[in-house]
């Protein structure tokens, strides 16, 4: 992964964050602003690529319409289970159709791993109307409460 703009107070360094992003097969929570000025959070499949985060969404999705109006986003990638750890950051999203089929195939492989062929097939039938959401990361950081949660009380 290309260089990430990791904040100095991050629990993990650049390589640890990159490794986490490469291995995490959990949805990215994407926050954008709705047309009334309120935050909207949407869970999307993601994959890291050349210092960016890539997601896919249908052209008629609410998130696609909102990102076309305001590309500033925040994101979090973290499991719901203990120990609590993960990454979060801010970025600028760009919607593109470039390599939508390739990105969608990679996301399907990452998240479905051949476990739901009917869903994979259905998603690929819609690829001509899919956008790739390319998140250019402005800031990224991590937190890790493993030591705190698993330390022995004496």
Phi and psi in degrees as a GROMACS rama.xvg file:
@    title "Ramachandran Plot"
@    xaxis  label "Phi"
@    yaxis  label "Psi"
@TYPE xy
-63.6415  173.838  UNK-2
-61.4445  130.815  UNK-3
-102.315  144.318  UNK-4
-81.3719  76.1303  UNK-5
-79.2489  131.013  UNK-6
-68.8765  147.762  UNK-7
-60.4346  -32.6932  UNK-8
-88.6435  10.3066  UNK-9
-62.7694  139.693  UNK-10
-66.6715  -30.6358  UNK-11
-113.946  150.219  UNK-12
-84.7408  -178.242  UNK-13
-54.7051  -49.6829  UNK-14
-65.5887  -38.0171  UNK-15
-67.2547  -40.4405  UNK-16
-65.3865  -44.5613  UNK-17
-59.0989  -44.1875  UNK-18
-62.5849  -43.1209  UNK-19
-60.3476  -46.8651  UNK-20
-63.7347  -37.1276  UNK-21
-64.6509  -36.1311  UNK-22
-94.6495  -23.5318  UNK-23
-68.7974  118.163  UNK-24
-112.893  52.4101  UNK-25
-123.46  154.278  UNK-26
-65.2446  149.402  UNK-27
-86.643  134.345  UNK-28
-93.9488  117.61  UNK-29
-106.611  128.147  UNK-30
-109.032  129.878  UNK-31
-137.37  177.244  UNK-32
-103.168  130.429  UNK-33
-81.4887  176.683  UNK-34
-70.8452  -8.57415  UNK-35
-99.6749  3.95528  UNK-36
89.6244  5.06798  UNK-37
-95.1141  151.885  UNK-38
-68.6679  143.33  UNK-39
-123.788  130.85  UNK-40
-112.519  131.601  UNK-41
-132.736  133.627  UNK-42
-91.5793  128.669  UNK-43
-136.08  147.432  UNK-44
-66.8833  146.379  UNK-45
-141.464  165.001  UNK-46
-150.818  144.165  UNK-47
-79.8319  147.726  UNK-48
-158.385  114.083  UNK-49
50.9837  47.2265  UNK-50
79.4785  6.26728  UNK-51
-121.778  168.189  UNK-52
-112.155  132.087  UNK-53
-113.783  136.361  UNK-54
-132.909  173.712  UNK-55
-133.336  147.022  UNK-56
-153.15  150.885  UNK-57
-71.2302  146.538  UNK-58
-61.0457  -23.6071  UNK-59
-90.9711  0.890812  UNK-60
-69.4556  151.786  UNK-61
-60.8362  -41.7344  UNK-62
-63.1396  -38.9313  UNK-63
-61.7945  -45.2855  UNK-64
-63.3163  -39.675  UNK-65
-70.2644  -39.3283  UNK-66
-66.6591  -29.2325  UNK-67
-67.459  -28.3134  UNK-68
-84.1261  -37.914  UNK-69
-148.007  107.298  UNK-70
-82.819  -1.55807  UNK-71
-75.4583  128.904  UNK-72
-135.208  164.748  UNK-73
-127.698  157.002  UNK-74
-147.036  157.803  UNK-75
-143.565  138.755  UNK-76
-129.359  106.107  UNK-77
-159.388  141.64  UNK-78
-75.388  164.105  UNK-79
-88.3639  -7.80152  UNK-80
-95.3593  158.068  UNK-81
-75.9757  153.267  UNK-82
-77.4117  143.32  UNK-83
-74.1461  123.937  UNK-84
-160.933  164.394  UNK-85
161.308  -168.789  UNK-86
-128.06  153.54  UNK-87
-149.068  160.275  UNK-88
-173.347  -170.787  UNK-89
-128.017  153.421  UNK-90
-165.332  -176.146  UNK-91
-122.115  125.241  UNK-92
-95.9907  139.294  UNK-93
-124.583  130.753  UNK-94
-94.4665  130.425  UNK-95
-143.979  159.014  UNK-96
-103.166  -3.05116  UNK-97
-59.5305  123.395  UNK-98
56.9938  30.9358  UNK-99
-57.6253  -41.0043  UNK-100
-64.9322  -44.0093  UNK-101
-63.5343  -44.3639  UNK-102
-63.732  -45.8892  UNK-103
-61.844  -42.1671  UNK-104
-61.3288  -41.5327  UNK-105
-66.3211  -39.2519  UNK-106
-65.4567  -42.1067  UNK-107
-60.9685  -45.0184  UNK-108
-63.5535  -39.7037  UNK-109
-67.8849  -40.2023  UNK-110
-99.7737  -31.8775  UNK-111
-98.5997  -30.2058  UNK-112
46.5961  45.949  UNK-113
64.1317  20.5201  UNK-114
-92.3866  -11.8976  UNK-115
-145.137  73.2653  UNK-116
-59.966  -38.1889  UNK-117
-60.0694  -41.0255  UNK-118
-66.8537  -43.6318  UNK-119
-59.2463  -44.9207  UNK-120
-63.1493  -44.4367  UNK-121
-61.5792  -45.4731  UNK-122
-59.9401  -41.3785  UNK-123
-70.4718  -22.9677  UNK-124
-69.0793  -18.141  UNK-125
-100.543  5.93267  UNK-126
-59.296  -30.7438  UNK-127
-67.1442  -15.5374  UNK-128
-113.005  18.192  UNK-129
-97.7448  144.189  UNK-130
-104.828  147.101  UNK-131
-92.2491  129.321  UNK-132
-95.9385  113.624  UNK-133
-102.464  110.647  UNK-134
-97.1412  113.507  UNK-135
-84.7644  112.136  UNK-136
-74.9396  125.862  UNK-137
-93.4166  -41.14  UNK-138
-146.259  143.666  UNK-139
-143.65  144.391  UNK-140
-148.004  171.598  UNK-141
-138.074  163.224  UNK-142
-139.469  152.06  UNK-143
-151.379  110.739  UNK-144
-100.233  17.6159  UNK-145
-56.3146  -51.1226  UNK-146
-61.4883  -42.2652  UNK-147
-65.9676  -39.7401  UNK-148
-79.1742  -27.4258  UNK-149
-112.295  9.31184  UNK-150
-71.1375  148.044  UNK-151
-79.9218  134.516  UNK-152
-89.2168  125.482  UNK-153
